């Protein structure tokens, strides 16, 4: 696995077109640290946001838009 981005988020590649976004402030074994699964789809990115009692699917045209949404969730 490879960390591809790290600030408020830690984004780990889990394949050619998939990533897990997690909150690095929480222990790596804490399930609450997993914020989302991101998958590259034709022309954009689908984000399955997890946690806080709800699961939500969103679609973004650009990678940075997807990460901005996840940063807001982690704040």
C-alpha positions as CSV (number, residue, x, y, z in Angstrom):
1,X,0.0,0.0,0.0
2,X,1.1,3.5,-0.7
3,X,0.3,6.8,0.9
4,X,-0.5,9.2,-1.9
5,X,-1.4,12.3,0.0
6,X,-1.1,13.3,3.6
7,X,-2.2,16.4,5.6
8,X,-5.6,16.4,7.3
9,X,-6.2,13.2,5.4
10,X,-4.2,10.1,4.7
11,X,-5.1,8.6,1.3
12,X,-3.9,5.1,0.7
13,X,-3.9,3.5,-2.8
14,X,-5.5,0.1,-2.8
15,X,-5.4,-0.6,-6.5
16,X,-5.0,1.3,-9.8
17,X,-8.3,3.1,-9.4
18,X,-9.2,2.9,-5.7
19,X,-8.1,4.6,-2.5
20,X,-9.1,4.6,1.2
21,X,-9.2,8.0,3.0
22,X,-8.6,8.0,6.7
23,X,-8.1,10.5,9.6
24,X,-4.5,10.2,10.6
25,X,-5.3,11.7,14.0
26,X,-6.9,8.4,15.0
27,X,-5.2,5.1,15.7
28,X,-4.6,3.0,12.6
29,X,-6.6,0.2,14.1
30,X,-9.6,2.4,14.9
31,X,-12.4,1.8,12.4
32,X,-13.6,5.4,13.0
33,X,-10.5,6.6,11.2
34,X,-11.7,5.3,7.8
35,X,-13.6,8.2,6.3
36,X,-14.2,7.0,2.7
37,X,-13.5,4.8,-0.2
38,X,-12.7,6.6,-3.4
39,X,-12.9,5.1,-6.8
40,X,-12.0,6.5,-10.2
41,X,-14.9,6.1,-12.6
42,X,-15.4,7.3,-16.1
43,X,-14.8,11.1,-16.1
44,X,-14.7,11.5,-12.3
45,X,-14.5,10.1,-8.8
46,X,-17.1,8.3,-6.7
47,X,-16.7,8.7,-3.0
48,X,-18.4,6.4,-0.5
49,X,-18.3,8.4,2.7
50,X,-18.4,6.4,5.9
51,X,-18.9,7.1,9.6
52,X,-20.9,9.2,11.9
53,X,-23.9,6.9,11.6
54,X,-24.4,7.5,7.9
55,X,-23.1,6.3,4.6
56,X,-23.3,8.6,1.6
57,X,-22.2,8.3,-2.0
58,X,-21.0,11.4,-3.9
59,X,-19.6,12.0,-7.3
60,X,-16.9,14.6,-8.1
61,X,-15.5,15.6,-11.5
62,X,-12.0,16.3,-10.0
63,X,-9.7,14.6,-7.4
64,X,-9.2,17.9,-5.5
65,X,-13.0,18.4,-5.1
66,X,-13.3,14.9,-3.6
67,X,-10.5,15.5,-1.2
68,X,-11.9,18.9,-0.2
69,X,-15.3,17.3,0.7
70,X,-13.5,14.7,2.8
71,X,-11.4,17.4,4.6
72,X,-14.6,19.1,5.6
73,X,-15.9,15.8,6.9
74,X,-12.8,15.2,9.0
75,X,-12.8,18.8,10.5
